[in-house]
């Protein structure tokens, strides 16, 4: 065969292998739409003014876009005058009260005592106070290195040793640091209408850093941050705006290569990243898919800001939807040369990078979950109400289950590490008599006790494959709960915890059925538990019980939890989520 022909054939084989191994755009979009429908997407970079009206506007837009959780980087200071609550505490309290589970907040550092000799110590105390108040992380703005000045009018340096204790404490307390240093390269170029960022600079004179008498060179700022990241290997640094250097992919790649404690968020930089060769961007995203985070710089104040803004008429809620649509389009399709999502950033087009599902879910939520593990809000699953009772038969095909939005069991209980290959859907229904559960469990090999033991309960059933639910119905006594387990053999176990006596002798009379589909490699487990065995009185629509779901899959060394316990045991009632009883839909 002529060499050219062979090369052509090999290329064709390579292309078809790649196509087979990767997901089609329509499959990717379908999967991502389901994540949005279930509100699984986390936006790691928003700024929301915590007033009732602005929070409500943010939620309305997030609901329509399919964002479940937003990280508000502008949580505020934890310092306060005597007798007053801090800005941070006020903001967090209001957001949690109005929209529980939808926002987490990062704290900001109050530099007002910078010139006092004990600043390093009191600043570390601010971090401790933020941690105590529930700050999910720590945010520093570009003010450091560019605007903040000491008593002698000198710029405070990003790597000033007086801040070392702050970075150190953030690491010890498991608070990730999101840090913005420098700005787009064009902000250091001449201030005139030839500047490619002129539209932005014209409306924000203070964003121009080209005066060398006032401002340090851009790369000096980036290098100072790298020194901080090197000095604090146990602290996680999310370098925002694509590592603050979206113009230079090689630089970002080598920084991510060098610093395992460095992450990059995408906030407001898709217009810049999207100008590069999409194949090159894609390679970088695949290489560092574990440390790139979905983030937008969506902001709600009196005006909306969609990545950036100037003096143009304010965007509407509908514009915000277009903005988020374009975020998805860039990550999920292979579209070329289209108008980006933040026109004020520059008059050019971008090209999409068509990521596969496996990388996309890391960027949309798996990476953020690991980062925020300590402070992710406890999840809530809705139990849909049904009128007609049915006997469990293990079948997922029953239409009635489609009424229930699934909860996902797909993280290791110890640390939120994602296990998408065995992501297990759990659905919940209730009638006037029973609580129904359906688990759909992808598997590779089943590990069970053989033969199963049906005449009496086997203590230690959990040493093989099982699905489990822990349910607490006495809200006054959160340490008291009931445990249910079913194995793929339909061998089962129920017991009470911390309620005195021998918990194993308790019998709820729950019924279960298992169906194993060996071709599709999925086992289903369907149960119903009499409500009368769970609580003195039946739940009413709107009531909540405490619940957590688990799965042990020995072949995959997996101990999955719906809300991970962040420890080696499932028995952490503080980490239970909730089941909310829905009313009959007419
Ligand atoms: Zn921002």
Boltz pocket constraint, residues with backbone or C-beta under 6 A from the ligand:
constraints:
  - pocket:
      binder: B
      contacts: [[A, 45], [A, 46], [A, 47], [A, 73], [A, 267], [A, 297]]
      max_distance: 6.0
